[in-house]
Amino acid sequence: MNKGILFCFLVFIIIASSCVSKRKLVDAQLQYRTLQSDSALMASKIADQQASINKLQSDVNVLNQQNAQLSNAASDTVNSLQQNLHAQQKRLQDLQTLLDQQRKKTDDLKNKMINALVGYNDSDLTITQKNGKVYVSLSEKFLFPSGSAVVNPTGKEALSKLANVLIANPDIAVNIEGHTDSIPIRGKFEDNWALSTARATSVVRILVNDYKVDPTRVIASGHAWFDAVDTNATPEGRARNRRTEIILSPKLDEIYKLLEQ
């Protein structure tokens, strides 16, 4: 091989090597730029993900705060409801205690009246208990002559015994009610209203004036025939309706105070 050919061959090898190195450089540069772009994109995604994480963490913190507030509010509400419930339960217990005491007072009062008025005929005088009150019912013929409001001696004797119980029990309110049958009255009184009221007032005067029952405890009222206990169509029914009722009520001040709370 002559020197000229050898020289050309060497030049060719050098040029070829140079071209290959240049392509590798360009390829490496392109790959580097691609990697840079991918890295920037990845960094952007990471930043976005971190922002999302931060937002979620912030939301979690807010929710935790709200949950704590709700929990505290619920706890306060439960405590308040429990306190109210306990207060209501105590109030009901106190009310039941007062009602039991009231019932016992009424029972005792009824027994005292039965003992004081023992011996009288049931058709003339009855003692019953209802609605927390004691009812002493006196027939017309036991207390008054027909059509009269003047109490007879037998009636006064019974009223004296009743008055003794009232004086010994000053916390008892007394309501005297006069009742007639439906047959219109003739003579001294204008009508049955007047007769029933006059009879109730006569009983009050005897209790207050003769037997010294406290007048502030006593009320008189007349009902004519409008509060009948039996039919007015028969003589027997009308006889039952002609009556004077002495209604005895233990005072309810403590119960009313509790109910008003």
C-alpha positions as a printed Julia matrix, in Angstrom:
261×3 Matrix{Float64}:
    0.0    0.0     0.0
    1.4    3.35   -0.96
    1.62   6.28    1.36
   -1.18   8.24   -0.35
   -3.76   5.58    0.19
   -2.72   5.07    3.77
   -3.01   8.75    4.43
   -6.5    8.91    2.96
   -7.57   5.91    5.02
   -6.37   7.53    8.22
   -8.12  10.77    7.35
  -11.34   8.84    6.72
  -11.09   7.03   10.06
  -10.5   10.31   11.87
  -13.47  11.99   10.15
  -15.73   8.99   10.8
  -14.75   8.87   14.43
  -15.41  12.56   14.73
  -18.93  12.16   13.23
  -19.79   9.32   15.56
  -18.67  11.27   18.6
  -20.69  14.29   17.45
  -23.89  12.21   17.05
  -23.4   10.72   20.48
  -22.99  14.2    21.87
  -26.16  15.42   20.18
  -28.04  12.33   21.34
  -26.76  12.81   24.87
  -27.75  16.46   24.78
  -31.25  15.56   23.56
  -31.55  12.9    26.24
  -30.36  15.37   28.83
  -32.94  17.94   27.74
  -35.62  15.25   27.82
  -34.56  14.25   31.29
  -34.58  17.89   32.34
  -38.08  18.31   30.97
  -39.22  15.09   32.64
  -37.6   16.2    35.88
  -39.33  19.59   35.72
  -42.66  17.91   34.98
  -42.13  15.47   37.83
  -41.17  18.32   40.14
  -44.35  20.15   39.12
  -46.43  17.04   39.78
  -44.71  16.56   43.12
  -45.44  20.19   43.99
  -49.08  19.73   42.99
  -49.32  16.54   45.05
  -47.72  18.28   48.02
  -50.19  21.15   47.67
  -53.05  18.62   47.59
  -51.59  16.87   50.64
  -51.3   20.19   52.45
  -54.91  21.06   51.5
  -56.14  17.68   52.69
  -54.18  18.03   55.93
  -55.69  21.48   56.43
  -59.18  20.04   55.79
  -58.47  17.23   58.23
  -57.4   19.76   60.86
  -60.59  21.79   60.31
  -62.72  18.68   60.5
  -60.96  17.6    63.68
  -61.62  21.01   65.2
  -65.27  20.87   64.14
  -65.56  17.35   65.48
  -64.07  18.46   68.8
  -66.47  21.41   68.95
  -69.43  19.17   68.12
  -68.28  16.65   70.67
  -68.02  19.36   73.33
  -71.41  20.78   72.35
  -72.96  17.31   72.42
  -71.39  16.65   75.8
  -72.73  19.96   77.13
  -76.17  19.17   75.71
  -76.17  15.71   77.25
  -75.07  17.13   80.6
  -77.77  19.79   80.43
  -80.42  17.21   79.52
  -79.27  14.96   82.34
  -79.44  17.85   84.8
  -82.92  18.76   83.58
  -83.98  15.14   83.79
  -82.68  14.84   87.35
  -84.43  18.09   88.28
  -87.7   16.87   86.77
  -87.36  13.5    88.49
  -86.78  15.23   91.82
  -89.74  17.51   91.18
  -91.94  14.52   90.41
  -90.71  12.75   93.52
  -91.41  15.84   95.62
  -94.85  16.16   94.04
  -95.59  12.48   94.69
  -94.49  12.93   98.31
  -96.81  15.92   98.68
  -99.67  14.02   97.03
  -99.11  11.09   99.38
  -99.12  13.49  102.33
 -102.28  15.11  100.96
 -103.96  11.73  100.58
 -103.0   10.8   104.14
 -104.37  14.1   105.46
 -107.62  13.47  103.62
 -107.83   9.91  104.95
 -107.16  11.12  108.49
 -109.74  13.88  108.13
 -112.38  11.46  106.89
 -111.71   9.13  109.82
 -111.93  12.04  112.27
 -115.28  13.06  110.81
 -116.58   9.5   110.94
 -115.56   9.24  114.59
 -117.05  12.66  115.43
 -120.36  12.02  113.67
 -120.79   8.36  114.53
 -124.31   7.21  115.38
 -126.28   9.2   112.8
 -128.49   7.46  110.27
 -126.91   7.0   106.84
 -130.02   8.38  105.2
 -129.5   11.64  107.11
 -125.72  12.01  107.08
 -123.06  10.46  104.85
 -119.3   10.95  104.72
 -117.45  10.24  101.49
 -114.04  10.96  100.04
 -113.24  11.91   96.43
 -110.88  14.16   94.48
 -108.74  14.71   97.57
 -111.66  16.12   99.57
 -114.03  14.9   102.28
 -117.76  15.38  101.66
 -120.17  15.5   104.61
 -123.65  15.4   103.1
 -126.6   16.32  105.35
 -130.15  15.66  104.19
 -132.77  18.41  104.2
 -134.93  16.73  106.84
 -131.87  16.31  109.08
 -131.05  20.05  109.07
 -134.12  22.05  108.05
 -137.89  22.02  108.17
 -139.39  21.89  104.67
 -138.99  25.19  102.81
 -137.0   26.71  105.71
 -133.42  27.88  106.15
 -133.47  27.66  109.96
 -131.29  24.8   111.25
 -133.11  22.52  113.72
 -131.59  21.38  117.07
 -130.5   17.98  115.75
 -128.63  19.66  112.93
 -126.98  22.13  115.32
 -125.76  19.25  117.47
 -124.14  17.57  114.46
 -122.6   20.87  113.36
 -121.06  21.36  116.81
 -119.26  18.02  116.51
 -118.11  18.88  113.02
 -116.9   22.29  114.24
 -114.74  20.64  116.93
 -112.85  18.73  114.22
 -112.44  21.88  112.12
 -111.07  23.89  115.04
 -108.6   21.12  115.85
 -107.45  21.08  112.2
 -106.94  24.71  111.17
 -105.4   23.84  107.79
 -108.74  22.59  106.43
 -110.74  24.81  104.04
 -114.54  24.53  104.34
 -117.04  24.98  101.5
 -120.75  24.85  102.39
 -123.03  24.11   99.42
 -126.82  24.26   99.5
 -128.82  22.1    97.07
 -132.54  21.74   96.31
 -134.69  19.59   94.06
 -136.23  20.93   90.84
 -139.67  21.78   92.26
 -139.98  25.59   92.39
 -140.1   26.99   95.92
 -143.07  29.07   97.07
 -143.45  31.37  100.0
 -140.64  33.15  101.81
 -137.9   32.63   99.2
 -137.88  34.04   95.71
 -136.68  30.81   94.1
 -134.59  27.7    94.69
 -131.39  29.7    94.28
 -132.36  31.88   97.19
 -133.34  28.88   99.36
 -130.14  26.9    98.65
 -127.97  29.95   99.32
 -129.83  30.84  102.51
 -129.41  27.3   103.86
 -125.65  27.3   103.14
 -125.34  30.71  104.8
 -127.29  29.51  107.87
 -124.83  26.63  108.35
 -121.89  29.04  107.98
 -123.31  31.39  110.6
 -123.71  28.55  113.1
 -120.16  27.3   112.53
 -118.67  30.81  112.75
 -120.89  32.58  115.29
 -121.89  29.73  117.59
 -118.87  27.41  117.36
 -116.08  29.9   116.52
 -114.76  28.37  113.32
 -112.41  30.82  111.58
 -114.6   32.7   109.05
 -111.68  33.1   106.61
 -111.73  29.34  106.07
 -115.43  29.11  105.17
 -117.28  29.71  101.89
 -121.07  29.52  101.37
 -122.7   28.87   97.99
 -126.09  27.87   96.63
 -126.61  25.59   93.63
 -130.42  25.27   93.51
 -131.19  22.02   91.61
 -128.33  22.29   89.09
 -125.94  19.88   90.81
 -128.24  16.9    91.41
 -126.97  13.56   92.7
 -130.14  11.7    91.68
 -133.11  12.04   89.38
 -135.73  14.68   90.11
 -138.4   12.47   88.51
 -139.07  10.47   91.7
 -139.77  11.45   95.32
 -136.8    9.4    96.49
 -134.46  11.1    94.01
 -135.7   14.56   94.91
 -135.19  13.79   98.61
 -131.54  12.9    97.93
 -131.06  16.08   95.95
 -132.35  18.26   98.82
 -129.15  18.35  100.82
 -126.39  20.51  102.29
 -122.84  19.45  101.58
 -119.92  20.45  103.75
 -116.81  19.96  101.64
 -113.52  19.79  103.53
 -110.25  20.35  101.66
 -106.74  20.12  103.12
 -104.77  23.12  101.91
 -102.73  22.59   98.75
 -100.31  25.51   99.09
  -97.15  23.37   98.93
  -98.41  21.46   95.9
  -99.33  24.67   94.07
  -95.9   26.15   94.82
  -94.2   23.08   93.4
  -96.38  23.1    90.28
  -95.59  26.78   89.67
  -91.82  26.21   89.7
